[in-house]
Amino acid sequence: LKAKGYKPILSAKAVEAALSYPCRVDGGFLNTMIDANRALSADEQAVRAGRNLFVDRYGRGEIDCLFETRDLTQRWPAILDPVSSVPTPHNCSAGIALMAALGAVSLPEAAAEAIRESHDRAVLAQKQGDLATCFRASLSGRASYFDLILKPYANDRQRRLDETLKAKGYKPILSAKAVEAALSYPCRVDGGFLNTMIDANRALSADEQAVRAGRNLFVDRYGRGEIDCLFETRDLTQRWPAILDPVSSVPTPHNCSAGIALMAALGAVSLPEAAAEAIRESHDRAVLAQKQGDLATCFRASLSGRASYWSLILKPKQDGFGRAKKAAASSDP
């Protein structure tokens, strides 16, 4: 790589996968992302660099194209920004084509499975007209490939996400490995659950600011997305931690039912198997407890499942959700 003028950022363990990089297909996907971004599509240099991925030059191979592609996304990281990018039918279809091309590459089973799962999820989302999930699934599958072929220090996915969050005025607390799960945050359902917790707490329900902040989770505002709601929710529970206190909170039929609804919504989010299993277990435990009239176990199971989701999407040591899960479990009768 150094002899060819490139930085030695590729992993020797995955060199075969790198040599099989589907340059034109990925180039097609990246160009649809440029076209769908108003700022990038108006940037002549970005557009030209994207189109140059299709130009054949003597002696240019897949590795050369791979480095050109990386240079493109390094210079204009907004191309792969899953927070502010615009889903379109074009980047959905191009993303599915990329997943199919990567699926034909010889990969270790874990990476191959991740890409297959992303492909199937994108195809299903396209059929359902869910363009946001389609293109995010494609971004996730593409990331799985680059996670494999790059040396760990060369992978800048976390840095790009941190910069995006800072640009939006948020602290860079989300994990890039789980950004798709964060982007699929079921805002209104979690807002419903949190509001039942506020209503069931005598001190909180008498606090006008807490009540207003809880109700504001349901207010639609221009430009507000799931990430914005996610940070508003976190601000709410950080300012009034008693909302999620499994010791002093009062179990009610309302927060039991709302918790079950939240577990069902989180169960529909694409998650790693361990987190998905934890949430399924919490859902089933809450449903059984509701049938048995055990409201305490019902709402504590919901708190535990919710903590599993937040533990996944946040960087380590950002919140006490591990402690919250233990508290919820130890409080079960």
Disulfide bonds with the S-S distance in Angstrom:
Cys23-Cys65 1.67
Cys92-Cys134 2.02
Cys187-Cys229 1.70
Cys256-Cys298 2.00
